[in-house]
């Protein structure tokens, strides 16, 4: 597939570094609103010479492509997705797909007007460690997953450039920007859908970036799995990985992901690293390649917009629960309040 990437600063540059060697695509243009970002991106691409545009409209108009990668801040993604579809391209959009759940529903409705595919990046799914944990759960290694303890701690003020200024104006930057990763990963690992949740978000006294950067969330999943989730992007001290640390506990033992390593913990307490699968691609490279394969095979990608709306509904429910102090049900269809 011929690809145009919109947004090449910050995380967009990371995308280029990881997808430029994916064999199923050809990068044919890049676009960004800042010339400095374009200049850096061209250095990343090296011998791959492509036109660079300060306007996505101009890129869409002048370059024929099959797929648009939209690696831009959430407030821009609604318009960019619509523009890419109108230009005749499939779309992979960064998470969250929009600023609010209502906007995401609108995107779904817009996408259904085209014979094109829209998918949302959930790259945390596509590492060997997560694949190994999912396989272990499916094999019954620990029995049914009954309890999950999940902890995420990062200092979000570190290594953040001007491209992250938009985060300062979000009321719930943790839940809406970071927890979407963890909520989606829970769904993937457990292979189950959320039933209900109760959340409490807050801002510690040392937070100077605005918005609630910490939250506790209790979730129930179909099949009876109970999840206790605590996350903070206002951490002090040692950070976890971006995935966090978690334990999935069953009658026959536990599966743990600690500091980037996946373990099987036996009933006797013995710890054994899980055997990891071999993958040609991982992370965002996997996202792109899986999307291309899905379109070729005439199936929906794993994180198609209809599937990802379920993960996004968990975000909306957590925001509402924190505001109202009430448990929010998620098993009555798509959630519409946020």
N, C-alpha and C positions, 0 to 999 in steps of 0.2 A: 504494500500500500504506500502511496505517496502521501507524505505527512507534512503539514504546516504546524509548527508549535508557536502558540501565542503565550508570551510571558517567559522570559529567559533570565530574569534576575532572581537571585536567592535560590529558592527551590527549583525554579525553572532551569537554572544552570545545572543543578544536580540531575534533573531529568535528562538533559542533553548528554551529560557525561555517561549516563547509564544506558541510554537507548541507542546511541549512535552506532553500536555494533550489532543491533538486533537485525537478523537477516531477513525478516519478513516485512521490513519497512525501508523506505528511502526518505530521508529528510530533504524536502525540496524548498523550504522557506522558513524563516523565523520572523517574529514580530514582537515588538515591545514599545512602550511609550518613552523609554529612556535610551538614548544613543549609547551611553556607557554600558548598559546591559547588553546591547547588541554587539558591541565591540568585544566584550568578554566572551560572549557566546560563540562568536566566530573563531576566537582563539581555541575554545574547547573543541570545536568541530575540525580544526586543523586543516587537513587536506580536502575535507568535504566542503566545497565552495557552494554556498547557497545565497540567494538574495535576502537582504535584511530590510524590514520595513518598520517605520514608526507608526504605522496605521494598519490595524488588522483588516480593515475594509479594503485597503489597497492590496494587501497580500492576497486576500480572498478573490479579489477581482482579477489580478494579474497572473496568478499561479494556479494551475490545475492540480488539485489534490483530492485524495480519497478520504482522508482522516484529519480532523483538527484536534490537537492536544491543547487544552485550555488550562494553563498553569498560572492563574492570576488570582487576585484576592476575591473572596466570596461576593462582594457587592457587584462585581463585573460579570459574573459567570452566567447570569440569566440572559443578558443581552448577547454575550458572545456565543452562547449555545444556539440561540435563535438565529444569529447571523450566519453561523457555520452551517446550520441545517438549510437555510435559505440559499447558501452557496453550493449546496449539493454534497456536503461532506458528512460522513459519520463523525461522532464526537466521543472523546474521552475527556471528562472534566474532573478537575481536582475536587476532593471532598472539602467541606460540604458542597453539594452541587449548587446551592443558592444561599442567600442570607437568611431566609426563613423557610419553614416548611410549606407555607402557602405558595411561595415562589417556586418551590420544588414541584408541587402539584401542577402549577401552571406550565412548568417545563415538560412534565410528563404529557400534558394535554397537547402542547405544541409538538412534541416529538412524534406523537401518534398521527399527526397530519402528514408525516413524511415516511417514505419507505427507506428509512435510514435508522442506524442503531446509535443509541446514546448510552454510555456506560460511565460509571463513577470510579475513580481510582481508590482502591482500598489495598494498598501495597503491603500492609502489615500481614495480610494473609499469606503472601507468597514467598516466605522464607523456608529453607529446609527444616528449621526447628518447628514452625507452626504446622507444616505438612506432617512431620513425624508425630506431633502430639495428636493431631486429628486422626491419623492412622491408628495410633495406640488406643484412642477412645473407641473408634469404630470396631477394633478387634476385641473389645471387652477386657483389655489388659487389667483395668482397675475396677471392672464392673460398671454399673451405671454411674454417671457423674451426678453426685448429690449435692456437693458443696464446692463453691469456688471462692477463694480469697484473692483479691486483685489489688495491688498497690502500685501507684504511679507517682513518682516525685521528680520534678525537674525545676530548675530555676530558669524560667522563661525570659529573664532579663539578660541572660548571657548570650553572647554571639547573635544578637539581634540588630540588624541594620535598619536603615530608613525604610526598607521595603515592608517592614512590619508595623509601621506607624498606625495603619488602619485598625490593628488589634486594640489599641488604646481606647477606642471609642465603642467597644462591644461590652454590653452589660454582663454577658456570660461567656467570656473568652475561652475558659477551660472547657465547659460543656459543649459549646458549639463548634470549637475548632479542633480540640484534641480528643475529647472523650468519644467522638464519633468513631475514631479508629478502634478504640477498645470495645465499644458496644458492638461494632461490626465483627470484630475478631471473636467476641464471645459467641455470636450467632454462628460463625463459621466453625469454630472448634466444637461446640456442643451440637451442631447440626440441629438446632432447635430455635423456635421463635419466642420472643418475649411475651409474657402474660401481663405483668404489672411491675411498677417500680415506685419507690419512694425516695425522694432526693432532698438534700439540704446543701446548698452552695453558700459560700461565704468568702470574705476577703480578710486575710490576716493583717495585723496592724502594720507590718513592714511593706506591704504591697503598695507600690507607687505608680503602678501602670493602669489603674482603673479597672473596674469590673471585678467579678468574683472569680478568683483564680484557684479556689479549692472547693471540693465537694465530696460528700459521702452519699452513696446511692445503694439501696438494697433492691435487687431485682429477682423476680421469679420467672423461670422459663418453663415452657411446656415440657412435661415429663417430670417436673418436680425439682429441677435444679435450683438451688438457692445461691445467689451471688452477693457477696459483700465487697463493694468497690469503694476505695478511697483514692482520690487523685488530687494533685496540686501542681500547678505550674509556678508556684511561688515558694519553692523549696529552699531550705537552708541545709547545708551539709551535703552528704553524698547523694548524687542523682542516680536514679534508675536508668535503664535504657528507655528509649521512647515507647517501647512496648510495655514497660513496667515489669514487675515481678508478680507471678501468680502461682497458685496451687489449685489443682482440680482433684477433688478427693472422692473416692468411691469405696465400696465395701472391701475391695481387694488391694487397696493401696492408694497411691497418689501419683499425679504427674505434676512436675514443677518446672517453671521457667524462671531461672534466677540469674541475673546479670548476663543475660544473653545465651545461657546454656539450658538445654532441655534435659530433664531427668525423669527416670522412673523410680519411685520410692516404694519398696515392697512393704508388705504388712509388718515385717520384722524391722523396718526402718533402714534397710540397706538402700543406698543410693547408687543408681547406675545411669550414666549418660545414655540417652536414646540414640539409636543408630539413625543417622540422617540420610535422606534420599539424595541421589544425584540429580541435579537440575541444570539444564542448559542455561536457564535464566532465573533470576529471582527479583524480588522487589518490583520497581516500576518497569523494568525490562520485561518481567513476566506479565505484568498488567497489559502491556502493549501487545506482546506476542500472543497471549491468550485471546485478546480481543480480535486480532487478525484471524486466528484459527477459527474462532466462533463464527465470524462473518462468512468465512469461506465455507464452513460446514452448514450454514443456514440455521444456527442456533443462537440463543441469547448468551452473551458473555456472563460469566459468573456474577459480576457486580453490575449487571444491567440496571437501568434507572428504576425499573419496577421493584427489583430486589433491594436496591439501596435505599429506597424510600422507607423500608421497614427499619433499617438502622437509623435513618434520619428521624423517624418518628420517636425513637428512644430518646434522642436529644431533646425534641420538643416536649416530650412527656416529663423529662427531668427538669427542664426549665419551669414548666408549669407547676410541678410538684413542689419545687423549691419555693415558688412564690406563694402557693396556696397552703402548703403544709399537709397536703392530702395525697393518698395513694392514687396513682393514675393507671387505669386499665389500658392495655395495648392489644388485647385479643378480640377487639370488636371491629376490625378493619383498619384502614389507614387512619392515622391520628391527624386531626385537622387544626388543633388550637394554636400551635406555635407559628 
